[in-house]
Amino acid sequence: MGTDRQQPTDSDGAPDDEPALETARRQLNHAAEQFDIDRSIAERLNYPAKVTEVAVPVELDDGSVEVFRGYRAQHDSVRGPFKGGLRYHPGVTRDECVGLAMWMTWKCAVMDIPFGGAKGGVVVDPKRLSDEETERLTRRFTQEIRAVVGPNQDIPAPDMGTNAQTMAWMMDAYSMQAGETTPGVVTGKPPNIGGSFGREEAPGRSVAIVTRETCNHYGQSVDGATVAIQGFGSVGANAARLLDEWGADVVAVSDVNGAVYDPDGLDIASIPTHDEEPEAVTKHATDAISNEELLELDVDVLVPAAVGNVITESNADAVQASLVVEGANGPTTSGADAILDDREIPVVPDILANAGGVTVSYFEWLQDINRRAWSLERVSNELESEMQRAWTAVRDVVEAEDVSWRDAAYAVALSRIAEAHHSRGLWP
């Protein structure tokens, strides 16, 4: 994913495999024009405040040394410290990190969390590293970006290819240099060193909450609604299990190898998540379909919760769901979004639907700053309350302005960011 690679384009110039940065800028500029956001502020938001690029030399287990490229993109901090995930993936690019950092800015503003957006990554296939090599990579990367992160500056979190253990190593490396234990430098840590209960399942829980509220809005109870979910990692699996608990008929789920489908509803509890048994969904299926076929099932709700750019101009006309709730970041390209809008299929955007992750990260940061842990029950209740509040704010704009859910979410986010920029002014 990156702008230096030639990509097929559709009729209006939007590529099917649309880079995150291009998508983020398209969405920003569209919303800024539609809602009359100050152009000078919109122009500033088209660019990151800072991008740090580093070389990360790591001694491998065989004694050789390999140098990896790493990035930390910091987009906008007008409302508070930078906040965003850190991913280990061979497809990481500078522009991808910038685009994802922009989405984090909008996501924090939609949730009214006092953070700005950031994103980082290392160009590496984590599957080919041993645990010891991954630890050395993490500690050295932390040292390389140490000057630009901190509990009041920029707070990383897990993302694709990283997890709670990665954050534990990162926190320890930072703390050793600081000379004091600094749990608030990252979120998504294990609870025994300052992590929050409920953090891992939070993005999936927020997807389920938003699905329930949006179904109710359109007169469809989630109890009995048919749902197809692409992706069965932490987001998709947790959303599926909670929706199943609430009475929804989850008829299809998938992983990278394909999907399992049962029109009468799956026994979701019997299917292991990616963390429990990687790439195992189709092993537990008697009748598998492809990931592409899952996106075209005739269901009440479609949740793309795997990767970006899966609903494109090439397949948007084939989507039969009555409602799309984005669990992944950027699963719908700009061209596809326009087609679904023309077909009057509502799309609830990622910056609202999967915002449970950054919301519970904020809860974790508060717990670390105050040195006081919250119970799982409190975390769940607070998340429910915050998601309801954010969903209602977006819903109110949808109804008042007769716009799409994505446009409404951007209106809420950009108005808050613009107000903060106006209040703080521009440093000479």
N, C-alpha and C positions, 0 to 999 in steps of 0.2 A: 504494500500500500504506500504510494508516494507519488508526488507530482512529476518525478523525473521518468516515469514509465509510461510508454504510449498505451492508451486505453481506448477501447471502442466507445464511440459516443452515439447517443441517440439523436433524434431529430432536432431537439432544442439545445444540443450541446452538452447535456448532462450525461456523464458516463454511467454505464451500468455499474461498474466497479468504482464508485465515486470515492475519492480520497476524503478522509475525515475532515481535513482542513477546508476543502472545497465545499463540502456539505455544510459545515458550521458557518462559513462565510455567506453562503447562499441564504441560509435560514436567518442569519443575523440581518442581512441587508434587506431581505424581504419584509421582515417584521419591523425594522426601523422605518421603512417607507410607509408601511400600512398603518402604523400607530404614531407616526410623526415624532419619532425620537430625534432629539438634537443631533444633526448630522456630524458635528464635530466629535460628539461622544461616540456615535456609531463608528466613525472612522478610527478613533483610538481603539475601540474594541475589536477591530479587524486584525489587530496585531498583538503579539504577546509582549508583556513587559520585559521579559528576559528569557533566553534559552541558553542553558549551560550544556556544553558538549564536552565529554571527557573520554579519555582512553583509560581502559581498566585492564592492566596486566595481571594475569592470574597464573600461578604455578599449578599445572595439572598433576594428577596422581602419578603419571609416568615420568615426572620431573621436567617436562617441557613447559614452556611459557607461551600462553596465547593472550593476545590483546583484543579485548572486546570494546565496542563503541557503546557509550551510554549517554542518555539525555535527561534533562529535567527542564520542562517548559513551564513557565510561570506566566499566566495570562493577565489577571487583573486582581488587585488586592485592595480596591477602594473600600470594600465592606469588611475586610478582615484578612488574616493570614491566608496564604495560598494553601489549597487542600486538593489532593488527588492521588490516584493510584500509581503503582510502580509495576510495570509488566516486564517479564522475561519472555521474549519471543523473537524468532529469526526475522520476522517482518517489521520490526520496530523501525520507524524513521523519525527524523526531526519533525517533519510536517504532520505526521500522525499524532505525535505528542502535542503539538500546538493545537490541532483540531480538537483533540480530546480534552485538553485543558480549557478550551473555550466552552465546551459542553459542561464541564464542571463548574465554570463560572455561572452559567445559566441555572444549573441544577441547584446550586447553593442559594441563589437568589429566589428561585421558585419556592424553595422550602423556607426562605427567610432565615437562613443560617448565616452567622457572621464570618463567613469564609469567602475567599475568591478561588478561582480555578487553577489547578496545576495538573501535570501528568508527566510521568517519567518512564523510562524504559531502557533495557539493555538488549542489544542485538545478539541473541543467543538462543539456541534450542535447549531449554532446561532438561529435556528428556535424556540428552547425551552426557549430562554432568552427573557425577556422583554427589552424594550429600555433602561430602567434604569440599569438593570443588565449588558447589553452590554456595557454601558458607564463605569460602575464601573470596569468591566473586562479590558476594553481598557486602562483606566487610570492607573490601577495597573500594567498591563503588561508593559506599557510604562516606569513606574518607575523601574521595575525590569531589563529592558534592557537599561536603560538610559545611562549607561557607555559605551555602544558599538554603539550607534547611534548618529547622529548629521549631520548638513548640509555639513560638510566637511569630514565626517567619514562614515556614512551609512544612506541612505535616503529611508525609507519604502514608500510603495504605496498600493492602494487597490488591492485586489485579491479576490478569491473565499470566499464568506461569509462576506466580508468587503466592505465599500463604502466610499463616500466622507465624510459622517458624522463621520465614524470611524476615518478617517484621521484628521478631525477637532478636535475631542477629544484628539487624540494623540499629535497633535501640541500644543494644549492648555496645556496638562499635562507637556510636555517637557518645554514649555515656562515659566510656573509658577515656575519650579525649576531653570531655567536659569536666571530668573529675568528680562527677556526681551522677547518681541515677536519674535519668530524664525520661520517664515513661511517655510524656506528652509529645515526644518528637515524632512518633508514628502512632497510627491506630491500626486495629485489626490484629493486635497481639494476643497471645494466650492470656486468659483471665488471671493466671497466677502471677503475672508480672505487670498487671495494670490494664489488661484488655477488658472489654465489656462482654458480659453475657449477651447473647442474641445478635452479635455483630455479623457472624457468618451467614445466618439465615435472613438478615434484614432486607437485602434487595429483593429476594423472592417473596418475602412477606409483604413488602410494599406493593409489588406487582399484583398480588392477590387482593390486597385491600382496594387498590385502584380499580381492578377488574370488578369487584363486588359493587363499589359505589357507582361505576359507570353503567354497569348492567341495570342497576336500580333506576338510574337516571333515565334510561331508555325503556323502562317498564318491563325489564326482564330480570326475574330473580336469579341470583347465582345458583340457587338450589334447583338442580335440574338442567342448568345450562350446559351445552356441550362445548368442550374446550380442547384445542390442539396446541401443544407446546413444543416448539423446536428448541432442543437443548435440554440436557438433564444434569447440568452442573449445579452449583450452589443456587443460582437464580431460578432456573427452570424447575428443579426438583423441589425446592422449598415452596415455590408458587403452586406446583401441582399438588403437593401433599396438603397444603392449607385449603386450596379450593376443593379438593376431594373431601376434606373434613367438613366443609361447609355445604356439601351436597351436590357440587358440580359433577358432571360426568366427563372426566378427563379421558377422551377417546384416543388420543395419540400423544406420544412423547418420542424424543429421538436423541441420538448422540451422533458423533461423526460418522459412524458406520451405517446409519439408517434409522428408521422409525418403526415402532410397533403401533398397530392400529386395531382398535376394537370398537365398532359403532355402538356397542352396548355399554361401553365404559371399561377402563382398565382397572386391575387391582394395583393401584399405585404403590401401596405399601410394600408390595412384593418385588418391585423393581429397584435395584440398587442405584444410588446416585453415582456420578462420575468419581467422586471421592471415595466412595465405598468399594466400587469395583469399576475401574476405568474402562470405558468403551464397551459396556456390557449390556446395553439396552436390548439390542437385537438377539443376544444370547437367551433372553428370557421371553422371546416372541415365537409364536407358531406361524404368524403371518406378518412378515416385514414389508414395509414400503420405503420409498426413498425420502430423503429430506425435502426434495422438491415437491413430491406428491403431498407431503404433509401440509405444505403451505397452501395447497389448493383444495383442501378438504371442506366440505359443506358443514360448517360448525357455527355456533353462536359467537365464539371468541377464539381468535388466533393470537398466540403469544410467541413471537420470535425472540427467543432468549439465548441464542447461541453466539452468533458473530454478526458483524455488520454486513450491509449490502446484500441481503438475501431476498428482499422484496424489491424488484427492479422494474424498469419499464418493460422488460421482456416477459414478466409473469404477473404483473399487477392486474391485468384484465382477467386472469384466471383465479384470483383470490375470491373465494366464495363466503368467507366469514362475514358476519354482520358487524363485527367490531374487532379492531386490531389494537392490542396493548403491547407496547414495545418493552421487552425485558432486557434485551441486549442494547449496547450503545450503537446508534446509527444503523439499525437493521433495514431501514427504508430509504431508498435514494430519493433525491428531489423529484426526478421524473415520475417515479412510482407514487410518491406522495400526491402529486397533481392528479394522477389517474384515479387513485382511491378517493380523492376529494370530489372529483367529477362524478364518480359512481356513488357518492354519498355513503361511503363506508368510513365511519369515524376511526381515526388513529390517535390513540392517547400516547404522547411522546415519551421517550426514554427519560428526558430531564425531569419528568414528574413520576412516571411509573416505577422506575428502579431507584429512586432517590432514597430509599430506605437505608442503603449502604452508607451514604455520606451522613445521613441523619443520625444513625447509631454511632458512626465515627465521631460526630460532634458530641454525642452523649459520653463516649469513651474519653474524649479530650477533656470534657468537663470533670469527669471522675478523676482523671489523672491530675488536673490542675488543683482540684480540691482535696485530693488524696482520700476520696470516699467512694467506695464501690456501690453500685446499684444492684438490686435483685433483678433476675430475669423478668419477673412479673412487672416491675416498674419500667424496665426498658420496653417491654411489649406494649404496655399501656401508653407510655409517652410516645412511642412510634405511631400507634393507632391514632392518637390525638393529633400529632403533627401532620400525618398523611391526610387525615380528614380535613384539617384546616387548609392545607395547600391545595387539595383537590377542589374544595369549595371555592377558593379564590379563583382558580382557573375556570371552574364551571360557571361562575358568575360572569366572567368575561365572554365565554362562549355564548351565553344566553343574551347578554346585553349588546354585544357587538355582532352577533351572528357570524362568527368566524370558526375556523377549525380549532381542535384542541391544541394542536401544535402552535398555531398563531396565538392562541390565548395564553398558553404557557410562556411564550416569548414575551408577550405584552406584559405579563406580571413580572417576569424576571428583569426585562430591560427597563421598565419604569422604576423599579427599585434601584437598579445600578445607576441609572441616569440621575435619580434624585441624590444618590450618594456623591456622584461626581460633581453635581452642581453645588452641593453643600460644602465639599472640600475645596473646590476650585482647582486651578491649574498652577502648579509650582512654576515660577518664572524661569 
